[in-house]
């Protein structure tokens, strides 16, 4: 009767219990876990618990949701997060019985906790501007939803933090009968501050894109001025909270956290070592050299690249060291002249708080061969380094952002 779809990334701690919870419901006849390239034991644990496990065709929550929908056999679909345990006992019944009784087409769950910062500072203000009829929802970014497959098939799934608000807006525009149901109390970890900036941008982008798609002429200059005010308030909220952080440790990634260098390992695996050596030998300008090396990645799928990353051994005890530093009150980051997708992957593996890296461009999970060198790597008036491009400039940037003195930083 009901299919449960659970997008999952590195949820080994909770995934088995979530799957068992779903199977305990008589209305549930199918549980699908969509794995988003987990590097822990999520897949075997979900399989052992009785879920049908598929691998997402493209990295990102939106793609995982769509893939799960394509495999679902039932008309009533419930999407759950894989990192919540326990769920309220009657939650699935609360979310699906009103649909089975044909009272609603789409249900969004809310739960007992304070609304998050992105909800209050970004989502709700923007909804009040562009979609005022949706501004009454208490938790518009909730990822626990249920609905009819026929409606889900008609909507666009953003492949980032904007996916949940995008679904709500699409359902509204499809004239679906929508309800928000409070499911009670759940334990739900807040996003770390370092993730909130990205989340706020992607949520804002989703709302604005939907508004333009609906009617671009309705987006006035006054609305854009309001967007700027909202953005300023979000930045202020972040900066105020970050002032409480007083100590930082920064690691390089290649030959520091990793027992090797990603670019060299990649070149060896794909028989590009001679080309890499030639670039390093002939090109001395760092910007030109960085762009030339990036072209060696053109056409490669991100899954193959992440497998290359995982083939490089981590330095022994790095996870324990970072955990110990956190307990002592340190913020722990990675600054590398490698690529953002590598640094992000390693950050998640070791439990670091943030990373700064070059941005390799992808289209549909395939590298284009283009790279962006972020501005924080370039020398500025207050740089502590004389090099035009340097990781020291990035360190200056992050210390200023967190309000930390050099004397309280180890790098």
Buried (B, 14 or more C-beta within 10 A) or exposed (E): EBBBBBBBBBBBBBBBBBBBBBBEBEBBBBBBBBBBBBBBBBBEBBBEBEBBBBEBEBBBBBBBBBBBBEEBEBBBBBBBBBBBBEBBEEBBBBBBBBBBEEEBBBBBBBBEEEBBBBBBBBBBBBBBBBBEEBBEBEBBBBBBBBBBBEBBEEBBBBBBBBBBBBBBBBBBBBEBBBBBBEBBEBEBEEBEBBBBBEBBBBBBBBBBBBBEEEEEEEBEEEBEEBBEEBBEBBEEBBEEEBEEBBBBBBBBBBEEBBEEBBBBBBBBBBEBEEBBEEBEEEBEEBBEBBBBBBBBBEEBBBBBBBEBBBEBEBBEEBBEBBEEBBEEEBBBBBBBBBBBBBBBBBBBBBBBBBBBBBBBBBEEBBBBBBBEBBEBBBBEEEBEBEEEBBBBBBBBBBBEBBEBEEEBBEB
